[in-house]
Amino acid sequence: MIIFLNPVLPIAPSSQTWTCDIFMMKPLFGKVGIFGIGLLGGSVALGMRERFLAEEIHAYDPDPGALEDALALQVVDKVHASLGDWVSELDLGVLAAPVGVLVNEGQKLARFSGPHTLWTDVGSVKGPVVEALTGVLPNFVGSHPMAGSEKAGVEAAHAGLLQNAVWVITPHGNTDPTALSKLRDLVQNLGAYPLEIPPALHDRLVARISHLPYLLAVGLNRLVAQDPHQDLLMFLAAGGFRDLTRVASGSPRMSRDMVVANKEALREAIEDLRAVMLELENQLEAPEALLETALEAKRTRDSLPIVKRSLLPVMNELVVQVPDKPGQIATVSTALGNAGVNIKNFEVLAIRDEGGAIRMGFATPEEREEARQILEGIGYKVR
């Protein structure tokens, strides 16, 4: 439940009264459990809190310090140092532990889970995780938000990390359709874009655009570290080298587990890169060919989509002008709710002498148009 307090013009300079609008929002989930409260797990928790998608968020982590930080930073409501009956009460469980322990963690959780819980993970390797946990954890659907940072830990978590990110969902042949639909709704409500692909294809693609770049960053830094003129090289290293090797600043243990878990797809990517590097080496004797290759690389790099992170996702929005009277939020939301129009985002923009404004976001242009017609039909000005 969200309560908005609206100031009413005072009758005398010394007096002021307030009206109260109560806007009832039922969260997608009741109790949510985050298992591994680091960067991604913490960002999922904060995203759900910011968007009122959960009534209560729990966290489990073997690191007591991470649990203390999660509570101190108000990322979660309750923390647990051990598994127990509380797990069976969850409506949603998110496995956010390092990829090297995901399968083992999921198998342990299966002994405590209730049959109704929706389970997912946020690991960057999907094939072995999906294969091992489908049918073991109830309603399990593998997933991987394509978002991250060279920083680690719950103190680096923020809801904006997931905004406008591609969130890959990797259903199995035995995935329950209802569970898949619920996970898709969660991703969209967190402001991310769901993309469904098979687990094996996910691992091949991620090996090339995430895991191989990490190994390259490690290799380039190793090249510097082993050079007899290391100090000079580090002094001369400019922005290009820093940008290219940024991902090597992440957690070495977690990154090691990530690339090892995807070693087959990564080996294939490394072999393809060897062939490309050999081609580039040969083109050192053919400047025109090297120029054409460089131009092609520039076109590829310049065509990469720019993903803008923000506190709110891009949505199909409209703004409703409302008079400064009690009950306006309830009237608007009830009218749309009775018509079956789902409001994805709701924000009070301003309260002025002549009234206020409400911004609403909808999943599709069609829903926005339907909402506009409904609200204009009951006398509201909409833009």
Secondary structure, 3 states (H helix, E strand, C coil): CEEEEEEECCCCCCCCEEEEEEECCCCCEEEEEEECCCHHHHHHHHHHHHCCCEEEEEEECCCHHHHHHHHHCCCCCEEECCCCHHHHHCCEEEECCCHHHHHHHHHHHHCCCCCCCEEEECCCCCHHHHHHHECCECCEEEEEECCCCCCCCHHHCCHHHHCCCEEEEECCCCCCHHHHHHHHHHHHHCCCEEEECCHHHHHHHHHHHHHHHHHHHHHHHHHHHCCCCHHHHHHHCCHHHHHHCHHHHCCHHHHHHHHHHCHHHHHHHHHHHHHHHHHHHHHCCCHHHHHHHHHHHHHHHHCCCCCCCCCCCCCEEEEEEECCCCCHHHHHHHHHHHCCCCCCEEEEEEEECCEEEEEEEECCHHHHHHHHHHHHHCCCEEC
